[in-house]
Amino acid sequence: LIISKSREIGFGNSARVYEAQISLEINHPPPRVDEPKFPSVLTVIAKVGTGEIGTEFLENEAKMYHSFPEHFLHEYTGYQLIKPCHIPRRLSQLVPHFYGYYKPVDEKIQGGKELRAPIILMEDCGSQIDPKLLTQYQKAEIYAMFQRFHNSRMMHYSINLRNILAQPGPIFPSQYFASSPRYARSMSTPSFRIIDFGRTRQVDPTEDGVGFAERSRLCEVLEMNPPV
């Protein structure tokens, strides 16, 4: 895993975020026994906790990734009526793929005062959205994503533009591909993801109106009216 300070893409009171690279060794089926192994590099996002609060948020985020239902992590070709909306929406992946939570064996670096910090590795899902560049349909798609999040008894507790990402899309399975090939993706058909689950909590299944206040806040940041 290679993390460089020059690749920092965001920071806050509790974490710093980097674009990182993981060197992998892929074993392709060799035509000859003596064929060398081919290295491969995967770009990921590394979120590094800072301070006690940062570590606490990072641990909670890792727990949330393990508790998310399976449909949060997959793209589907079908559409579903996501109440209270009356227009069917495509079932897209909600959150980045999670590649693990890692804690240092020794917190202090030998012979120095610098501290090692825990990190989360996850899929790179693009950059922060700009509501002025989104259509009303795209805003309604993001609203439906949060509606699915709340329908699964999850509360995000940090509704901000920085926690909604967009990348070239569409990204969904087809007759020929497990996901759309990169050459067929465009920002004119973006794919959205929800991120940052340090404050996220599962709520009481008997509680009524889960997420109403969060969706109202979402309408404010997206500069939209609630979809119907």
Disulfide bonds with the S-S distance in Angstrom:
none
